[in-house]
Amino acid sequence: MNFEVERLLRREVRDLPVYSPGKSPEEVAREMGIPDCVKMASNENPLGPSPMAVEAVRRSLSSAHLYPDARSLRLREALSRRLGVDADRILITHGADEVFDLLAYAFLDRGDRVVVGDPTFSSYELAARTMGAEVVRVPLREYRQDIPAMLGSVDARTKMMVLCSPLNPTGTTVSAAELEEALAGLPAETLLVLDEAYLEYVDDPEHPDSLRYFASDPRLVIARTFSKIYGLAGLRVGYALCWPPVREALEKVKLPFNVNRLAQVAAEAALEDEEHLERSRESNRQGKRKLYRVLEECGFRYVPTQANFILVHNGEHHDLFTELLRRGIIVRDGAALGIPGHVRITIGDEEQNRRLEAALREIAGGG
Ligand SMILES: *Cc1c(COP(=O)(O)O)cnc(C)c1O
């Protein structure tokens, strides 16, 4: 039988790269014979999930035979109270990643364009290309999204521009003035998608409150997640803030039961656990301060970050990624993130940070 799947496939799918996650400790143990690795690569919360979320999941397990609420009403109401945003402007999703997929399904046709930073989080491009849209990548300037250049790339075919703040993989943010510039410069019918996956880690008091702009601008779609500071990456839950007409469009293309029961109850409980949130923030703040100092003492240049990861310049250590891997530390290789010559390191807990420090000192000392 002469079966060629290539001939069945849509062209867009045939040409699509496969998302490659970082290495797992198990893989490194198996492939390189290094047991006991620490993974500081996926920007997960090293403190784990909120104990209240774990308890809520446990309680809800015996209802696992029941379909989840297709509209995630309780979680939307909890978010609505917390954020002061109407529940009909909230869409709960299967991780923030699903927001980008749904936007692409609902809005993008072959020939449409999406403007993004370069580098940026890869999901925007994968979603857009799946629908045959063209992705226009605009290089960063000094590790920051270049708003004027991005606006300069917008044309009549541009359906959306995506900003990420703090930006993965650099940890830099979009200022209030830049956000205003973006909204003022975009055509009336172009969406501005703002990814705030790391918002809760931001400690810059000048960081814009996107909800202020969202209140009056129906083009703004904000994506957020429970995967990062809330520590629920394994359960897959995030949300979009968007005006009702946009939400209705996205609802048409989402799976009916896109967010499972456990994820819904866990997110709702996590939202109430202020103490875990504050502890996570403080742990990150201290880890960041400590890591800055170690990097400076070791002579590594880095990009000051507003998130829970730090982009570090390899400097003379051309394969810093592998040098760290050999010492049992898994980070993300910048080459895989579109920013060669760097590694992206997730700030860990005290123990992980200590191991990282020892490895960096050894590498810097030529050991
Ligand atoms: C991790 C991440 C997300 C969210 O991922 P989900 O787990 O799908 O919620 C979104 N945007 C950026 C920039 C991220 O780094």
Ligand as a Chemical Component Dictionary entry (heavy atoms), coordinates in Angstrom:
data_LIG
# 
_chem_comp.id                   LIG 
_chem_comp.type                 NON-POLYMER 
_chem_comp.pdbx_formal_charge   0 
_chem_comp.three_letter_code    LIG 
# 
loop_
_chem_comp_atom.comp_id 
_chem_comp_atom.atom_id 
_chem_comp_atom.alt_atom_id 
_chem_comp_atom.type_symbol 
_chem_comp_atom.charge 
_chem_comp_atom.model_Cartn_x 
_chem_comp_atom.model_Cartn_y 
_chem_comp_atom.model_Cartn_z 
_chem_comp_atom.pdbx_ordinal 
LIG C1 C1 C 0 4.261  29.535 30.386 1  
LIG C2 C2 C 0 3.731  30.597 29.508 2  
LIG C3 C3 C 0 2.382  30.668 29.146 3  
LIG C4 C4 C 0 1.314  29.813 29.683 4  
LIG O1 O1 O 0 1.346  28.551 29.571 5  
LIG P1 P1 P 0 0.100  27.649 29.984 6  
LIG O2 O2 O 0 0.725  26.604 30.808 7  
LIG O3 O3 O 0 -0.471 27.178 28.698 8  
LIG O4 O4 O 0 -0.877 28.475 30.755 9  
LIG C5 C5 C 0 1.951  31.700 28.355 10 
LIG N1 N1 N 0 2.792  32.632 27.931 11 
LIG C6 C6 C 0 4.067  32.616 28.271 12 
LIG C7 C7 C 0 4.934  33.713 27.818 13 
LIG C8 C8 C 0 4.591  31.598 29.048 14 
LIG O5 O5 O 0 5.887  31.582 29.346 15 
# 
loop_
_chem_comp_bond.comp_id 
_chem_comp_bond.atom_id_1 
_chem_comp_bond.atom_id_2 
_chem_comp_bond.value_order 
_chem_comp_bond.pdbx_ordinal 
LIG C1 C2 SING 1  
LIG C2 C3 SING 2  
LIG C2 C8 DOUB 3  
LIG C3 C4 SING 4  
LIG C3 C5 DOUB 5  
LIG C4 O1 SING 6  
LIG O1 P1 SING 7  
LIG P1 O2 DOUB 8  
LIG P1 O3 SING 9  
LIG P1 O4 SING 10 
LIG C5 N1 SING 11 
LIG N1 C6 DOUB 12 
LIG C6 C7 SING 13 
LIG C6 C8 SING 14 
LIG C8 O5 SING 15 
# 
